[in-house]
Amino acid sequence: MRKLFLSEFVTLDGVMQAPGGSDEDMEGGFEHGGWQEGLFDDAMGSAVTQYMEETGGFVLGRTTYQIFAGYWPKATGDDAEFAHVMNEMPKYVASTTLRAPLEWQNSTLLEGDLGEAITALKGQEGKDLQVIGSGKLAASLMEGGLVDELRLMIHPLVLGTGKRLFPEGVPRMGLRLLDSTTSSTGVLIVTYGMESPGERVA
């Protein structure tokens, strides 16, 4: 059975919106896009590479899917090698507004009950499933007990506004620290395992 893990760039106050660019996601009047600039280093690159090597498919929400689909198929230069990985990787998209077939190669729209669809994917043979970005989807998956690990890169920033990984109303969750390291720029790279129902919450 495959695991499903969330892989997220977040600030110290939990904001996950638009780390990569000023126009990446301006929903809600967000003005801090690109907040990750200058903080990505070799340690973070190694972690991302490891996550990709362990990934057999992405699970994405509509907004993140559309951002990626608008960029990676035509990415060039320094991003060309990583673009090949992104384009070839199977992508499973949770959306009630998009319609099949999806244009980006190797993309499949998840239909029917989300929990049942994710459980079926996890039951397949192969490498683990990775959720990137996709805040609303991530919260729904956590609420449904479908997430096995949180892999977070916690940046030394407080923004005070923006979409958060743990929105109001997310259920209480117990976590086990599985791994941690610190980048040269002060980013905490941590992996937490999710406590199963009935396990002790530390």
CORCORFEN-V663331 format. One record per backbone hydrogen bond with DSSP energy under -1.0 kcal/mol. NH is the residue of the N-H (numbers start at 1). CO is the residue of the C=O. If there is no record, write none. Layout:
((NH:CO) (NH:CO))
This chain:
((2:122) (5:129) (6:149) (7:131) (8:151) (10:153) (11:15) (12:157) (14:11) (16:163) (24:21) (29:26) (34:18) (36:19) (37:34) (39:36) (45:41) (46:42) (47:43) (48:44) (49:45) (50:46) (51:47) (52:48) (53:49) (54:50) (55:52) (56:128) (58:90) (59:130) (60:92) (65:61) (66:62) (67:63) (68:64) (69:65) (70:66) (71:68) (72:68) (74:71) (75:72) (79:76) (80:77) (83:79) (84:80) (85:81) (86:82) (87:83) (88:84) (89:85) (91:106) (92:58) (93:108) (94:60) (108:91) (110:93) (117:113) (118:114) (119:115) (120:116) (121:117) (122:118) (123:119) (124:121) (128:54) (129:3) (130:57) (131:5) (138:134) (139:135) (140:136) (141:137) (142:138) (143:139) (144:140) (145:142) (146:141) (148:4) (149:4) (150:192) (151:6) (152:190) (153:8) (154:188) (155:10) (157:155) (165:14) (170:167) (176:193) (178:191) (179:191) (181:189) (183:187) (186:183) (188:154) (189:181) (190:152) (191:179) (192:150) (193:176) (194:148) (195:174) (199:196))
